[in-house]
Amino acid sequence: MPANLSGPTLLVILFIVLLLFGAPKLPALARSLGQSMKILKKEVAPGDDEKKPSDATVDAANVKESTNSANTNVSPSVEEQLAQARAEAEAARDEAQMLRQQSAETAAKPKESA
């Protein structure tokens, strides 16, 4: 079949694909087509009769393990940052309350005549 496709025929097919899918969608289309072909080749490959976990399962397990290890390594600094942010928020609340009291005291004082 590929022998029957000559240069002008391929150009027409590419033009029709471009019209149907549009230029912005072509990279995503090519990427998904490549991934599909890769999966198909893995499934059809001879000699792989034993059951193997799928790549998605292995990738998900790796992500989960790396996330757990990252959480254990990062947790102390995140907790420290959270404590610091809470302390800063408390200080800002205290400062705002002090400024409100000062402005209320200033407004309550009778104005002196000049």
FIKOLZA-1660 file (N, C-alpha, C; in steps of 0.1 Angstrom, whole numbers, plus 5000, padded with zeros to 4 digits):
% residues 114
   i   px   py   pz ch aa at
   1 5008 4988 5000  A  M  N
   1 5000 5000 5000  A  M CA
   1 5009 5013 5000  A  M  C
   2 5019 5014 5008  A  P  N
   2 5028 5026 5008  A  P CA
   2 5034 5028 4994  A  P  C
   3 5036 5017 4987  A  A  N
   3 5043 5019 4974  A  A CA
   3 5033 5026 4964  A  A  C
   4 5020 5025 4966  A  N  N
   4 5011 5032 4957  A  N CA
   4 5010 5047 4960  A  N  C
   5 5015 5051 4972  A  L  N
   5 5014 5065 4976  A  L CA
   5 5026 5073 4970  A  L  C
   6 5023 5081 4960  A  S  N
   6 5034 5089 4955  A  S CA
   6 5035 5103 4961  A  S  C
   7 5044 5111 4956  A  G  N
   7 5045 5125 4962  A  G CA
   7 5033 5133 4962  A  G  C
   8 5026 5135 4950  A  P  N
   8 5014 5143 4950  A  P CA
   8 5003 5138 4958  A  P  C
   9 5001 5124 4959  A  T  N
   9 4991 5118 4967  A  T CA
   9 4993 5121 4982  A  T  C
  10 5006 5120 4986  A  L  N
  10 5009 5123 5000  A  L CA
  10 5007 5138 5003  A  L  C
  11 5010 5147 4994  A  L  N
  11 5007 5161 4996  A  L CA
  11 4992 5164 4998  A  L  C
  12 4984 5157 4990  A  V  N
  12 4970 5159 4991  A  V CA
  12 4965 5154 5004  A  V  C
  13 4970 5142 5008  A  I  N
  13 4965 5137 5021  A  I CA
  13 4970 5146 5033  A  I  C
  14 4982 5151 5032  A  L  N
  14 4987 5160 5043  A  L CA
  14 4979 5173 5043  A  L  C
  15 4975 5178 5031  A  F  N
  15 4967 5190 5031  A  F CA
  15 4953 5188 5037  A  F  C
  16 4947 5176 5034  A  I  N
  16 4934 5173 5039  A  I CA
  16 4935 5172 5055  A  I  C
  17 4945 5165 5059  A  V  N
  17 4947 5164 5074  A  V CA
  17 4949 5177 5080  A  V  C
  18 4956 5186 5074  A  L  N
  18 4958 5199 5079  A  L CA
  18 4945 5207 5080  A  L  C
  19 4937 5206 5070  A  L  N
  19 4924 5212 5069  A  L CA
  19 4914 5207 5080  A  L  C
  20 4915 5193 5082  A  L  N
  20 4906 5187 5092  A  L CA
  20 4910 5190 5106  A  L  C
  21 4922 5189 5109  A  F  N
  21 4926 5191 5123  A  F CA
  21 4932 5204 5127  A  F  C
  22 4936 5212 5117  A  G  N
  22 4942 5225 5120  A  G CA
  22 4956 5224 5125  A  G  C
  23 4964 5234 5123  A  A  N
  23 4978 5234 5126  A  A CA
  23 4981 5233 5141  A  A  C
  24 4974 5239 5150  A  P  N
  24 4977 5238 5164  A  P CA
  24 4975 5224 5170  A  P  C
  25 4966 5216 5164  A  K  N
  25 4963 5203 5169  A  K CA
  25 4972 5192 5164  A  K  C
  26 4980 5195 5153  A  L  N
  26 4988 5185 5147  A  L CA
  26 4999 5179 5156  A  L  C
  27 5006 5187 5164  A  P  N
  27 5016 5181 5173  A  P CA
  27 5010 5171 5183  A  P  C
  28 4999 5175 5188  A  A  N
  28 4992 5166 5198  A  A CA
  28 4987 5153 5191  A  A  C
  29 4982 5155 5179  A  L  N
  29 4978 5143 5171  A  L CA
  29 4990 5134 5168  A  L  C
  30 5001 5139 5164  A  A  N
  30 5013 5131 5161  A  A CA
  30 5018 5124 5174  A  A  C
  31 5018 5132 5185  A  R  N
  31 5022 5126 5198  A  R CA
  31 5014 5114 5202  A  R  C
  32 5001 5116 5201  A  S  N
  32 4992 5105 5205  A  S CA
  32 4993 5093 5195  A  S  C
  33 4995 5096 5182  A  L  N
  33 4997 5085 5173  A  L CA
  33 5010 5077 5176  A  L  C
  34 5020 5085 5179  A  G  N
  34 5033 5078 5183  A  G CA
  34 5032 5070 5195  A  G  C
  35 5025 5075 5205  A  Q  N
  35 5023 5067 5217  A  Q CA
  35 5014 5054 5215  A  Q  C
  36 5004 5056 5206  A  S  N
  36 4996 5044 5203  A  S CA
  36 5004 5033 5196  A  S  C
  37 5013 5038 5186  A  M  N
  37 5021 5028 5179  A  M CA
  37 5031 5021 5189  A  M  C
  38 5036 5029 5198  A  K  N
  38 5046 5023 5208  A  K CA
  38 5039 5013 5216  A  K  C
  39 5027 5015 5221  A  I  N
  39 5019 5006 5229  A  I CA
  39 5016 4993 5221  A  I  C
  40 5012 4996 5208  A  L  N
  40 5009 4984 5200  A  L CA
  40 5021 4975 5197  A  L  C
  41 5033 4981 5195  A  K  N
  41 5045 4974 5193  A  K CA
  41 5048 4965 5205  A  K  C
  42 5046 4971 5217  A  K  N
  42 5049 4964 5229  A  K CA
  42 5040 4952 5231  A  K  C
  43 5027 4954 5228  A  E  N
  43 5018 4943 5230  A  E CA
  43 5019 4932 5219  A  E  C
  44 5024 4935 5207  A  V  N
  44 5025 4926 5197  A  V CA
  44 5038 4919 5197  A  V  C
  45 5048 4924 5204  A  A  N
  45 5062 4919 5203  A  A CA
  45 5062 4904 5207  A  A  C
  46 5069 4895 5199  A  P  N
  46 5069 4881 5202  A  P CA
  46 5079 4878 5214  A  P  C
  47 5076 4867 5221  A  G  N
  47 5085 4864 5232  A  G CA
  47 5081 4870 5245  A  G  C
  48 5071 4878 5246  A  D  N
  48 5066 4884 5258  A  D CA
  48 5053 4878 5263  A  D  C
  49 5054 4864 5264  A  D  N
  49 5042 4857 5268  A  D CA
  49 5038 4859 5283  A  D  C
  50 5049 4861 5291  A  E  N
  50 5046 4863 5305  A  E CA
  50 5039 4876 5308  A  E  C
  51 5031 4877 5318  A  K  N
  51 5023 4888 5321  A  K CA
  51 5032 4899 5328  A  K  C
  52 5032 4911 5322  A  K  N
  52 5039 4922 5327  A  K CA
  52 5029 4933 5331  A  K  C
  53 5032 4941 5342  A  P  N
  53 5024 4952 5345  A  P CA
  53 5025 4962 5334  A  P  C
  54 5014 4969 5331  A  S  N
  54 5014 4979 5321  A  S CA
  54 5023 4991 5325  A  S  C
  55 5028 4999 5315  A  D  N
  55 5036 5010 5318  A  D CA
  55 5029 5020 5327  A  D  C
  56 5016 5022 5325  A  A  N
  56 5009 5032 5333  A  A CA
  56 5009 5028 5347  A  A  C
  57 5007 5015 5350  A  T  N
  57 5007 5010 5364  A  T CA
  57 5021 5012 5370  A  T  C
  58 5031 5009 5363  A  V  N
  58 5045 5011 5368  A  V CA
  58 5048 5026 5370  A  V  C
  59 5044 5034 5360  A  D  N
  59 5046 5048 5362  A  D CA
  59 5039 5054 5374  A  D  C
  60 5026 5050 5376  A  A  N
  60 5018 5055 5387  A  A CA
  60 5025 5051 5400  A  A  C
  61 5030 5038 5401  A  A  N
  61 5036 5034 5413  A  A CA
  61 5049 5042 5416  A  A  C
  62 5057 5045 5405  A  N  N
  62 5069 5053 5407  A  N CA
  62 5066 5067 5411  A  N  C
  63 5055 5073 5406  A  V  N
  63 5051 5086 5409  A  V CA
  63 5047 5087 5424  A  V  C
  64 5039 5076 5428  A  K  N
  64 5035 5076 5442  A  K CA
  64 5046 5075 5451  A  K  C
  65 5056 5066 5448  A  E  N
  65 5068 5064 5457  A  E CA
  65 5076 5077 5457  A  E  C
  66 5078 5083 5446  A  S  N
  66 5086 5096 5446  A  S CA
  66 5079 5107 5453  A  S  C
  67 5066 5107 5453  A  T  N
  67 5058 5117 5460  A  T CA
  67 5059 5115 5475  A  T  C
  68 5058 5102 5479  A  N  N
  68 5059 5099 5493  A  N CA
  68 5073 5102 5498  A  N  C
  69 5083 5099 5491  A  S  N
  69 5097 5102 5495  A  S CA
  69 5099 5117 5495  A  S  C
  70 5093 5124 5485  A  A  N
  70 5095 5138 5485  A  A CA
  70 5087 5145 5497  A  A  C
  71 5076 5139 5500  A  N  N
  71 5068 5145 5512  A  N CA
  71 5076 5143 5524  A  N  C
  72 5083 5132 5526  A  T  N
  72 5090 5130 5539  A  T CA
  72 5102 5139 5539  A  T  C
  73 5108 5142 5528  A  N  N
  73 5120 5150 5527  A  N CA
  73 5116 5165 5528  A  N  C
  74 5105 5169 5523  A  V  N
  74 5101 5183 5522  A  V CA
  74 5092 5187 5533  A  V  C
  75 5086 5178 5540  A  S  N
  75 5076 5181 5550  A  S CA
  75 5082 5190 5561  A  S  C
  76 5094 5188 5567  A  P  N
  76 5098 5197 5577  A  P CA
  76 5100 5212 5572  A  P  C
  77 5105 5214 5560  A  S  N
  77 5106 5227 5555  A  S CA
  77 5093 5233 5552  A  S  C
  78 5083 5226 5547  A  V  N
  78 5070 5231 5545  A  V CA
  78 5063 5234 5558  A  V  C
  79 5065 5226 5568  A  E  N
  79 5059 5229 5581  A  E CA
  79 5065 5241 5587  A  E  C
  80 5078 5243 5585  A  E  N
  80 5085 5255 5590  A  E CA
  80 5080 5267 5583  A  E  C
  81 5078 5266 5570  A  Q  N
  81 5073 5277 5562  A  Q CA
  81 5058 5281 5566  A  Q  C
  82 5050 5271 5569  A  L  N
  82 5037 5273 5574  A  L CA
  82 5037 5280 5587  A  L  C
  83 5045 5275 5596  A  A  N
  83 5046 5282 5609  A  A CA
  83 5051 5296 5608  A  A  C
  84 5060 5299 5599  A  Q  N
  84 5065 5312 5597  A  Q CA
  84 5054 5321 5591  A  Q  C
  85 5046 5316 5582  A  A  N
  85 5035 5323 5576  A  A CA
  85 5024 5326 5586  A  A  C
  86 5022 5317 5595  A  R  N
  86 5012 5319 5605  A  R CA
  86 5017 5330 5615  A  R  C
  87 5029 5330 5618  A  A  N
  87 5035 5340 5627  A  A CA
  87 5034 5354 5621  A  A  C
  88 5037 5354 5608  A  E  N
  88 5037 5367 5601  A  E CA
  88 5022 5372 5600  A  E  C
  89 5013 5363 5598  A  A  N
  89 4999 5367 5597  A  A CA
  89 4994 5372 5611  A  A  C
  90 4998 5366 5622  A  E  N
  90 4995 5370 5635  A  E CA
  90 5001 5384 5638  A  E  C
  91 5013 5386 5634  A  A  N
  91 5019 5399 5636  A  A CA
  91 5012 5410 5628  A  A  C
  92 5008 5407 5615  A  A  N
  92 5001 5416 5607  A  A CA
  92 4987 5419 5613  A  A  C
  93 4980 5409 5619  A  R  N
  93 4967 5412 5626  A  R CA
  93 4969 5421 5638  A  R  C
  94 4980 5418 5646  A  D  N
  94 4982 5427 5657  A  D CA
  94 4985 5441 5653  A  D  C
  95 4993 5443 5643  A  E  N
  95 4997 5456 5638  A  E CA
  95 4984 5463 5633  A  E  C
  96 4976 5456 5626  A  A  N
  96 4963 5462 5621  A  A CA
  96 4954 5466 5632  A  A  C
  97 4953 5458 5643  A  Q  N
  97 4945 5461 5654  A  Q CA
  97 4950 5474 5661  A  Q  C
  98 4964 5475 5663  A  M  N
  98 4970 5486 5669  A  M CA
  98 4967 5499 5661  A  M  C
  99 4968 5498 5648  A  L  N
  99 4965 5510 5640  A  L CA
  99 4951 5514 5641  A  L  C
 100 4942 5505 5641  A  R  N
 100 4927 5508 5643  A  R CA
 100 4925 5515 5656  A  R  C
 101 4932 5510 5667  A  Q  N
 101 4930 5517 5680  A  Q CA
 101 4936 5531 5680  A  Q  C
 102 4947 5533 5673  A  Q  N
 102 4953 5546 5673  A  Q CA
 102 4944 5555 5665  A  Q  C
 103 4938 5551 5654  A  S  N
 103 4930 5559 5646  A  S CA
 103 4917 5562 5653  A  S  C
 104 4912 5553 5661  A  A  N
 104 4900 5555 5669  A  A CA
 104 4903 5565 5680  A  A  C
 105 4914 5565 5686  A  E  N
 105 4918 5574 5697  A  E CA
 105 4920 5588 5691  A  E  C
 106 4926 5589 5679  A  T  N
 106 4928 5602 5672  A  T CA
 106 4915 5608 5669  A  T  C
 107 4905 5600 5664  A  A  N
 107 4892 5605 5660  A  A CA
 107 4884 5609 5672  A  A  C
 108 4886 5603 5684  A  A  N
 108 4879 5605 5696  A  A CA
 108 4883 5618 5703  A  A  C
 109 4896 5622 5701  A  K  N
 109 4901 5634 5707  A  K CA
 109 4894 5647 5701  A  K  C
 110 4891 5656 5709  A  P  N
 110 4885 5669 5703  A  P CA
 110 4896 5676 5696  A  P  C
 111 4892 5682 5685  A  K  N
 111 4902 5689 5676  A  K CA
 111 4904 5703 5683  A  K  C
 112 4917 5707 5683  A  E  N
 112 4920 5720 5689  A  E CA
 112 4918 5730 5679  A  E  C
 113 4913 5742 5683  A  S  N
 113 4910 5753 5674  A  S CA
 113 4923 5761 5672  A  S  C
 114 4925 5766 5661  A  A  N
 114 4937 5773 5658  A  A CA
 114 4936 5788 5661  A  A  C
% end
